[in-house]
Amino acid sequence: MKQRTFNILLTVLFCLFIGGMFLGSLILPDRDFSQLENRKLAQTPALSLENITTGKFMEDTEDYVNDQILGRDFWVALKAWSERVSGKQENNGVYFAKEDTLISRVDTPEQSTLDTNAGYVNALVDNVDVPVYFGIIPSAAEIWSDRLPEGAPTADEKAIIDRLYNEVQTHTIDLYSALAQHKDEGIYYRTDHHWTSLGAYYGYTALMDAMGLEAVPLDESQKVTVSENFYGTLFSSSGVRWLPPDHIDRYISDEGVTVTAYPNGTPEPGSLYVDSYLEVKDKYSSFLGGNKPLCVIETEHTDAPKVLVIRDSYADSLAPFLTQNFSEIHLFDPRYNLSSIQGYIQDNGIDAVAVLYSIPNYIADEYQFVLSR
């Protein structure tokens, strides 16, 4: 009798819990954006005959329920914690690494993808009359491999970079050695996939070395910590909520620098640093204000050369260091800018081109074909 009463009580509690979750999710307004996950959340799916027959309506409904469920942030964190205590070393492609570090797994790309992308770089070389420098930035999974769980699968990034460098007909930038020599320093964020400003400085020295220019010593700059509460993309995607935050540093002043951004193809005033982003989740976007199709930085060094950097978001924190050696830095992101690179070089009097990508973005980017235009 006691067992039967207990079962009934348990069933009632379960039904109340499910009912409460349903009613709460139904009554509360939908959220457009998750600050913790740093992404837009699914909204009410569109009901149409086409969506029903193709199955898209059910897929969108499932995404909507998952994103809008009451207490989603709690359930995401609980899942990550349960994975951790059960002995699992990874969640959503992110490893729970040593020293309170989250490291994203890098999958080995198809060789055909590497060959195709290298071909686009070579096409760029053939199309322009200025020197082209090519650099691939290894991820924390490679440089901080000693922090990974034992046996954690991830790509051999050194082999990938060596293969690409052998295939391209450009000057290459030895970013791997520059970062590996400083692996014991904070060159990547622990909760984000980007390199830190310190890592970007070592990347800057590698680029200057490849271009035959002199890098300005770091001790000539003054480090300023602008945030001590940064949780990045890996914090968002992993569900991990128990790690201490990162801090964001700056070394280069924005005095004497003029920035013009082209977020929609038309120029508007920009800034080397956008402090308003330090008050929100996406604090890395405080560098230049985040991803843009094109951004032009003009400095006081009017006699210095002009450089075009074809890049991903890693260049946002690299750009401040480049202001020490160039009169103009043109940051061109092919993910959002499909215009002719050859024409851009001619129209703007560019003296050198640097193709600079993090390895995960380079092997996954579907827009490398823009380099050949």
Disulfide bonds with the S-S distance in Angstrom:
none
